[in-house]
Amino acid sequence: EAGVTQFPSHSVIEKGQTVTLRCDPISGHDNLYWYRRVMGKEIKFLLHFVKESKQDESGMPNNRFLAERTGGTYSTLKVQPAELEDSGVYFCASSQRLSSGNTIYFGEGSWLTVV
Amino acid sequence: GIQVEQSPPDLILQEGANSTLRCNFSDSVNNLQWFHQNPWGQLINLFYIPSGTKQNGRLSATTVATERYSLLYISSSQTTDSGVYFCAALTNYKLSFGAGTTVTVRA
């Protein structure tokens, strides 16, 4: 069974440009999450989808970030326009159910560098 | 929100040594997970451990939920154990991560 896959694995863009990160969750997982770790800081929650609906987007830093999950399958996270402080690792994760008995599985992350 | 503290922040080990990493959390949690971020950036789930003790090869973890802490034991460490170890507390659906323990195992 394939795990959570993310694309691209690495991206270097200039300040002001746009980047779109993609996440494919584990098949059958309704719950999809985005987290990020900016340089030297903790991994922080960004948002949570249940199928195609945003359940909680309280961690999104500002309106330059837009996440979508059309059809309840894969998800995209767009940063537009990118700023220097957006550099970091963006992790996507998925889980089957919300019950406490569920492990959350993480992808390998998308490393974003804004120059 | 819940606070998660990990100690020590950094750990240098000689290959073959044993070590214990600690994770304290500030409130009741649904679950606790341990992750290993290897030098290539991959975040690997190690344990899903709301309470009790689990073992997986040279790694084991113990969570004492009533006292709000969890421990990760690494025995007979190998250079491939190097990386950052994170614990994360699950409340409802949201994971709150600690700052991590950076482990360096020297040959």
Interface residues (C-beta under 8 A of the other chain):
Chain A: N31 Y33 Y35 K41 E42 I43 K44 F45 H48 Q55 D56 V89 F91 A93 S95 L98 S100 G101 T103 I104 Y105 F106 G107 E108 G109 W111
Chain B: N30 N31 Q33 F35 W40 G41 Q42 L43 I44 N45 Y48 P50 F86 A88 L90 N92 Y93 K94 L95 S96 F97 G98 A99 G100
